[in-house]
Amino acid sequence: MKIVHDTTVITPSGDTVRTLRGHSLVFDDTRVVKLGPAEEFQRRIEGGEFAEVIAGRQHVVIPGLVNTHHHLYQSLTRCLPSAQNERLFNWLGKLYEYWRHLDYEAVNIAAKVSIAELLLSGCTTTSDHFYMVPRGSDVKMEAVLDAAEELGIRIHLCRGSMTLGESRGGLPPDDCVEDDVDVLADCRRVLDRYHDASDYARRRIDLAPCSPFNCTRELLRDTVVMARERKSVLLHTHLAETLDEERFCLERYGCRPVRLLADLDFLGSDVYLAHCVHLNDEEIELLAKTRTGVSHNPSSNLRLGSGIAPIRKLLDAGVRVGLGVDGSSSNDGGNLLGEARQALLAARALQTVEGGKANDNAALFPVSDAFKLATVGGASCLSRPVLGHLNPGAAADFTMFRTDDIALAGGFAQDPLAALVLCAPPRADCVYVAGRLVVHAGRIVALDESELSERMNEIVSARFRSV
């Protein structure tokens, strides 16, 4: 066993978030063993009971953050000039022209870049919605899985898919989509080879048709059947992200996006949906009733001008809500701690003008709720009760930030939790996943960041740069 001794620990516990000064955290290679006042462990430390004693006095320790929606490969096209000022459908149209050139190496390198960003923000678990498999390419799911294994992050790989090309009324070019039968065959393959349903699994496979405007209705239906035959497999997709999507569903299917999924039985406690910006009260009630989860992606939604998801209404209705950074082509970064701050700001802005009129009396979205979105909220969306907190039995996933980081100066002395959410997000000093050190002294342990960045820039310049 190891111990982080005499530190400040911030952790969700029940409905609250506790800030515990002068505490110690005992952990092994799987889970948190004990959390308690530092003085309780002094004699055990002096007796040499612990394999390693980690000095914690100059740190604040939080649970590993949980990211519920990403497209790791999209760091290849972040800041693309032609897509910087476009809304979703036009933005996708610009990007498909570049994504059709993906290969295994590009996806693998981009995934490493995106995972490194997440780890350095204190994120220890990510969902990756990987749906871009161009015809004739060597792209496969292992490009992402290998990157996650090398850097040490927990991952829910969402075997995504697009099968409705533009010749059949969908949005993507035909050479960017697969056939339904091939998608389902590969879903079976990766589930058989990689899915781990155990409580502390470091790798799970979710099934994730991309969206109603690039997947056939039949694929959505057949994916639901496959996932539920396996019992432990989650379902994921984009939904109600933009008004363009809403119009597409009304014109093609004669109903709004949420109703389309409801008719296909694509709602439930084994489902988490990305975005859910454009919902009415009836749809919020339906998501709550079916225990469907929602991944909130405020930076991406604001960047693309899609709107602001009604997070306060969703939470008040009892919907499970987590946080996602979304792909690096619509966020241009992957800092989950910064995303918690963005979620708080967006929720406060929406509350103030909800219904198209000023509402100065609306209670402001609290700091603790933003923190819970990034921790236990995300864990709930992914059906991972051992993640997102540091109570005994939790996974040994945690992040240590230095309290003398200039970004937290002054704020930490006032309120450590508020400092992490409201101040500029600091770089993580140390990050542990399953008791293993994956970030040390603010650097990724498994690779040279400079070499990775250099190779990434070479690939982007050669094949993914706007000219």
N, C-alpha and C positions, 0 to 999 in steps of 0.2 A: 504493500500500500504506500501511497504518497500523500503528502499534505501541503496545502497552501496555508501558511501560518500567519495569523494576526493581520488580517486584511479587512477590507470593507466588501461585503457581499450584498448584491442586489438581486432579489429573486421573486418571481410571482409565487404566491402561496394562497391557495383558495381564490377568493375574489379580490385579494389585495396584492400589492407589491411591497415587500419588506426591504428596508435598508438596514443592514446589520453591521455595525462597526465593531472592530476588535474580534472578529470571528475567524475560525479556521475551517477549511474544507478538506475532508479526507476522501480519497478516491482510489480506485484500482483501474485495471485495463478495460473495464466495462461500465462501471456505474459509480455514482456518489455513494459513499459508505456512511458518512456522518457529516453534519454541519452543526457547529456549536461554538460557544465562547472560547476564545483562544486559551484562556487560563486552564481550561479542562484538559488540554493536550500537552502542557509543558513537560510534565513528568514523563509522558510517553515518548516525547521527542528526546529528552535527555537520556532515556533508556535505550535509545537507538532502535525503536520499534518500526520506524518508517524508512523505506528504501530511499526516499528523497524528501527533503524539507525545502520547500520553495518559499522564500521570503516574500511576504505579501503586504508589508506595511506601506509601501509606496505605490500600491495598486488598488484599483477597484475591480472586483470580479463579478461578471454577469453570466447568465446562461448563454450558451452558443445560440446566436440568432437563427431563425428559421425563415428561409426564402421560399415562397410558395409558387413563384412563377418567373421563369427566365427563358431566354433563348441564347444559350452560351455562345453559339457560333456567330452571333450578330456583332460581336466586337470587330469583326472584319469590315463592317460597313458603317461604323458609327461616325458621325459628323460628315457623312457623304453630302457634298454641297447641293446636289440636285434634289435631295430629299429633306433638306433642313427645314423647309417652310411648307410642307405638304401635310394634308390630313390623311387618315389611314389608307383609304383605297388608292389614292394617287401615290402616297408614300410606298405602298406595297408594289405598285406598278413600276416605280423607279428601281426598287431594290431587287425584284425578281430578275432583272437584267444582269445583275451581278451574282446573285445567289445561284443561278443556273451553272456557274463555274466552280462550285464547291467540289473539293475532293477530300479524301481522308485526312491528309496532312493539314490542310487549311482548317478543317473543323477541329482537329485535335489541338492545334496551336491556339486557335481562338478560344476553345473551351478552357485551356490552361490559363490564358489571360483573364478570362471572366471569373474563373474560380479563384485565382489569386486575389483579384479585387474583392471578392466576397469574403475570403478568409481575413484579409487585412482590415475589413470593416467589422470583424467579430462574428461573421456568419459561419456556422459549422454544418448546416444542412441546407441543401438546395434542391428544388424541383427544376428539371430542365425539360422544356417542351420542345422536342427536336422532331420537326416534321418535314425538313427540306432534304429530299433524296432525289436529286435530278436523274432523269433517265440516262443510263449509260455511264454513270459515275461510279467510283469505288467507295462512295460514302456509305457508312454503316454505323449502327448504334455504338459499336465498340470505340469509335473515335472519341466519344464523350466519356464512356465508361472508363477507358484507359486513362484519360486525363484526370478524372476524379480519383481514381485509385492512386495515381502517382502523387498527387498533391495532398490526399488524405481527407477530403471532404466527404460527408455523408451525402448520398444522392438518391433522389427519386427520379429515375430517367423515365420521362413520358414518351413512349413510342408513339410519336405523332404521325400525321399523315395528311396528304392532300390528294384527292382523287377526282375532283370536279374541275377540269380545265376549262379554258375560255371557249373552246369549241362546243362545249356542252352547257354553256351559260354560267360557268364559274369565273372567278377572278384571275387565277394564275395561268401563265402560258402552259400549253399542253406538255412541253418537255420538262416541266417542273413538277408534274404530278405522277402518281403511281396508279396501278390498277387495284381495285378493291381486293381481289384475290391474293395479290402479292403482299399487300399490307397485312392482311390477316395471317398469312403464312409466317411473315417475319415477326409479328406480334407473338405468335406461338413459340417461335424459336427463342426470342430473347426472354420470354417468361420462363421457358423450360431451363434455360442455361443460367440466368442471372437473378431471377426474383427470389428474395429471401424474406419470408413473412415473419421471422422471429422478432421479438420485441426490440432487441438492440441491433437490428440489421444495419449494416453500413450501405447496403445497396438494395433498392427495390425498383420494380418496374411498374409504372402506371400506363394505362392505355388512353390515348389522347388524340382523337380526330381533331384537326386544327380548328375548324370553325364551320358554321352553316353555309358560308359562301365559297368554300373550296373543298367540301366533302359531300359525297352523295348521302342521301337519306338512308340508303341501304347500309352504307358503311357505319354510320352512326348507330343504327339498330343492331348490326351484327357485332359491333364492338361491345355494346352493352351486354349482349348474350355471352360473349367470350369472357369478359371480366367477371361476371357473376357466376359463371361455371367454376372459376378458380377461387371464389369466395374471399380471398385476401387482397384482391387487386383493385386499385382505385381507378376512377374515371376522371378525365380532365378535358376541358376545352375552353376556347375563348367564347364569351357570350355577352351580348348587349353592350358592346364596346362603343359603337357609334350609331348615329342615326342612319348612315348609309347601310349598315348591316340590318337595321330594323326595316328599312324600305325593301332591301333584297328579300328578306323572309316574307314580308307581306305580299310582294309581287310573285314570288316563286311558290310559296307554301300556303299563302292565305292566312298567316298568323304571325304574331310577334315571336322573337327568338325564344323566350322562356316557354311559351306554349308549345313550340316545335319540340323542344327537349322533353317537356312533360309528356307529350303524345308518344315519344319514343322510349319512355321510362328512363330517360337519361337525367334523372334527379334522384337524390337520396343521400344517405349518410356516407356512401362510398364515392361521392362525387364532389369535386371542388372546381369552381368556375372562375376563370380569369376575367376581371374588369367589372362587369355588372354595373355599368354607369347609368344606363337608361332603363330604369325599372319603375313601374307604378306600384301603388300600395298593395294591390292584389298579388302582384308577382313577388313582392317582398314577403308577404304572408305565406305564399306557396313555398318559397325557399326555406322559410322557417319551419313550416309544417313537415316538409320532407327531410329536414336536417341537412340540406345541401350547403356545402361550404363555399365561401367566396374569397378569392385572392384579390386584394385591393392593390392597385398599381398607380398611385397618384402622380408620380413624375412622368411616366409614359402618357397617361391620360391628359395631363396638362401640356406636355411637349407637343402632342399631336392635335391639340385643341378638341379632344373628344368629350370633355366635360369632367365632372367630379362625381364619383360614386357616392350614394347617400349612406355613408358608413354609420352615422349616428342612428338612422332609422333601422338599418340592418341589425346593428347590435342590440338596439332596444327591442326589436322583434324576436331576438334570440337566435339570429343566424350566426353560424360559426364564421369568423372573419380573420384571415391572415394577411400578411403583407408580401408583396412581390416587387422586385426592381424592374421586371420585364426585360426584354432584350436590349442589348447595348446599342442598337440602332434607333431605339425610341426613347432611351433614357440617357445614353452616352456615358453611363457610369454604372457601377454596381455596388454602391455603398448602402447596406441595409440599415445601418444606424441613421444615415442621412435620410433614408426613405421614411423612417419613423417620424422624423421631424417634418418631412413634407406631408405626411398623412395628417399630422396634427394641424398644420397650417391650412391645408385644403379643407379639412373638416370644419375648422373655425370659420373660414371664409363662406362655406356653403351654409352653415347655420345662421350666419349673420344676415344673409340675403335670401333665405329659403322662401320659395313661393313668389319670387320676383319683387319682394318688398323688404324694407329694412326691418330687422328683428333684433333690436338692441338688447332685449332681455333674455336672449337665448344663452343658456349655460354653455360656456366654452368647453370644447373637447379637452379633457385633462391629459396631462403628461403621462400618468400611469396607464391610461388606456392606449396611448400610442406605443408605449413600451410593451404592453401585453400583445398588441397586434404582431409585433416582431418576434415574440417568444411563444407563449402558450397559445395565442391565436393561430399562429402558423402551424404549431404542433397539432392542434385540433383539426385543422384542415387536412393535414396529412395522416390523420388517425394515428399519431405517435405520442401517446400520453407520457412516455419517458423523456421526451424532449421539451425544451423551452423553460425549464426550471432547474433548481439545484437542491431540491429536497431529497432526502435519502431515497435511493432507488432510481433516481434520474440517471440518464446516460451521463457518462463522464465527459461532457462537452461543455467547455466554458472558455471565456475570453478574459484576459487581464489587460486593463488600460492603466497607464501610469497616471498617478494623481498630480504629478508635476508637469504634465503636458501643458504647453502654453494655451492650448484650446480650452482647457478646463480651469485655468487659473481664476480664482475667485468664485467661480461657479461651484466647484467641488466643496468648498468650505460652507457654502450656503445649503446646497441640496445635491448630493451626488447623482441621484436619479435625474433630476431636472438638468443638471449639467450635461449628462450624456445625450439627452433628447433635444434640449434647446440650444446648446452651444454648437459651434462648428464641430463636426464629428472628428475625433482624433483617430490616428492609426493605432490598431491593436498592437500591444507590446508582445504578448504571448497568447497563443490560441491552442487549445487542446481538443482533440476529437478522439473519442473512445480511449481517453487517458493518454493519448500520444501527442507529443508536442509537434505541431505543424507550422506554427509561426513562432519565431524566437527573436527577441530584440527588434521587432518590427519588420522582419524579413521572412519570406517563405523559406522553410527549411529544405524542401525537396529540389529546389532549382535556383538558378541564377536569374534574377528578375531582369537584369540588363540584357543578358543573352536572349531571353524569351522575347523581350520587347523588340530587340533588333531583328529577330527572325520574323516576328509578326509584321513589322514595318516592311520587310522585304517582300513578304507574301502580298500584303495590301498594295504596295507600289506596283507589283508585277501584274496583278489580276483583278483587284477590287477597288482601284482608285478611279474616281471620276476624272475624265479628261476633257 
